[in-house]
């Protein structure tokens, strides 16, 4: 009886407790306690039959599937992202492609700030007079910060009539009479130092001129800068070709070559990024009863230069001030001759039947 009791206990643990196996498991439990009237051989026979039936059912359930593991389930872990290093690529059979990127940081020789002035009044004459007063005051104020009068240029953009939904009056030509007139002109201000822009904007704000449209940067030696970058790129590629021939034994000297180049200029104003400030500013007004005080969360602007790590050659890397960044890219593809294949030769067949090689 002790041996049979041990077998019943073992089966009680190994039989799963789900579905049809739950019934068999409980049967073992009852069988262990209420089977004293049966002989030992009969009990052993019943146990073996039940074990065989249980194993058969379990084999059919997991047929073609992986058997369940007794180990505790482990949740899949997400692998950390790894940095993608530069990958060398084969483009065509027996072809080598080399490229070089050059960055040059250069200070602008002159700047042009473009502001927009918009003036609106009930009549055209009044709008013209108000505009002229603001413009004259701006020009005079700019002279006080070192901007001469001949460095300011005014460009007319538009004169627009303004209507309201209730406009009904008409002019002599049967046009609706405008309720107001809007004048918009752009002011071009040339200066030689980047630090002067702050003084220019302070003066412009005194005459309610706030819209800075853009800043143009002038490079007097742009062609010279590009020629310098081109020469450095060519020298760099020639060095790489010589290194591959010497160290790897590649025959690049006699291969057919194709080259392509491109350049681009990046100006500081186009490299401005924004982010929200973590602080909030008070607008300086007393809050109304039952309301919070008026606050303002400004957007912060900052200059983001091109990363020098993305280039093979950097000219003037020490310049940390916002500057004009010139980018030059030179790429060359070289076909490597296969020594195992005969080279193609072309001949010209003369009327006399002679073959003349074509070079």
Secondary structure, 3 states (H helix, E strand, C coil): CHHHHHHHHHHHHHCCCCCHHHHHHHHHHHHHHCCCCCCHHHHHHHHHHHHHHHHHHHHHHCCCCCCCCCCCCCCCCCCCCCCCCCCCCCCCCCEEEEEEEEEEEECCCEEEEEEEEEEEECCHHHHHHHHHHHHHHHHHHHHCCCCCHHHEEEEEEEEEEECCCCCCCECCCCCECCCEEEEEEEEEEEECCCCHHHHHHHHHHHCCCCEEEEEEEECCCHHHHHHHHHHHHHHHHHHHHHHHHHHCCCCCCCCCEEEEEEEEEECHHHHEEEEECCCCEECCCCCCCCCCCCEECCEEEEECCCCHHHCCEEECCCCCCCCEEEEEEEEEEEECCCCCCCCCCCEEECCCCCEEECC
